[in-house]
Amino acid sequence: MNLQASAQPARGVAASAERVGHRRGPATSTRTLTFWSDIGCPWATLALETLHAAAERRQLRLLVDHRAFPLELFNKRSTPKPILDAEIVAIGARRPELDWRAWDRPEWTYPVTTLPALEAVQAAKDPAVGGLVASTELDLALRGAFYRDRRCVSVHAEIIDVAKGCDEVDAAALQAALAAGHGRAQVYADWTEAAGVRIQGSPTLLTSDGYSAHNPGVAYRWTAAPGEGFPLFESYDEGWTEPLLDRLASPMSPPLAR
C-alpha cells in the first residue's frame, strides 16, 4: 500500500491477542521490530498475523513498536470501502486460515476512520497502560476485531471493549489516557516523520540493525486502477518470516542477505 493508493490459526493465523504467545506457556521476547502501518491496511495485517504465527511456533513473544502510517491523512480521504473489500476478499481467498470475513453489517456501522484505533495503540505504550507489550497486544486485537469480528474500531467504546479482552492492557488506564488526548500527537508525529524519511508504505518493517522490507512475501497487482479493476493476489511466500525472527531473536546478528 503506497502513499497515494488505498489499501493496495484456530480462528485465523492470529485470531486474537491470545495468539501472541504469552498465553501458551514460556515464551522468550524478541528484540523490538518497528512496524509502520495502518490498522485499516489488509496487507499490513497479513504481514503482522503471519509473523506473529511464526513467532508463536517458535515460542517467541514478538515485540512490536507500532508506528502509524495513517493512510487517510496521506490520501486526504478515508480508504474507499470497495477497495478494501476487494483486497480483503483477495487475501482471504488465498489465505483462508486467517478467517477474515467480508463486511456484512449495516453500512452505517463501517469504520470510516482508523485514527482512534491508531491513537489507542500509541497510548497503550505508556507504562501506566501496559507499555510496549500492551501496545503489541492491543494492535493485534484491534485488527482481529475489524477483519474477523467486523467491529467498528472507529468507535471509542468498541476500542475500550477490545482492550478489556487484552491481558496486558489496563483498559481503565487506557480510557483515561485517551480522554486526556494521549496518542493523538504521536500519530500525527508519525505521519510527519513517515513523509519526511520516505517510508515506502503500509506495511514497512524495520530493525535497528538495518533490515527493511515493504509488504514482504507478496506478489500482487491490480488488473486496472484501484476501484475499477480487481486485486490479483498472485502468490505469497512466507519465507521472509524465519530469517527476520532469527534476527530478532539474536541479541547480535549479522546483516541479513537481501
ABEGO torsion letter per residue (X at the ends): XBAABBBXXEBEABABAAAAGAAAEBBBBBBBBBBBBBAABAAAAAAAAAAAAAAAAAGBBBBBBBBBBBAAAAAGBBBBAAAAAAAAAAAAAABAAAGBBBBABBAAABBABAAAAAAAAAAAABAAAGEAAAAAAAAAAAAAAAAAAGBBAABAAAAAAAAAABAABBAAAAAAAAAAGBGAAAAAAAAAAAAAAGBAEOBBBBBAAGBBBBGBGBBBBBABBBGABBBBBABBBAAAAAAAAAAAABABBBBBBX
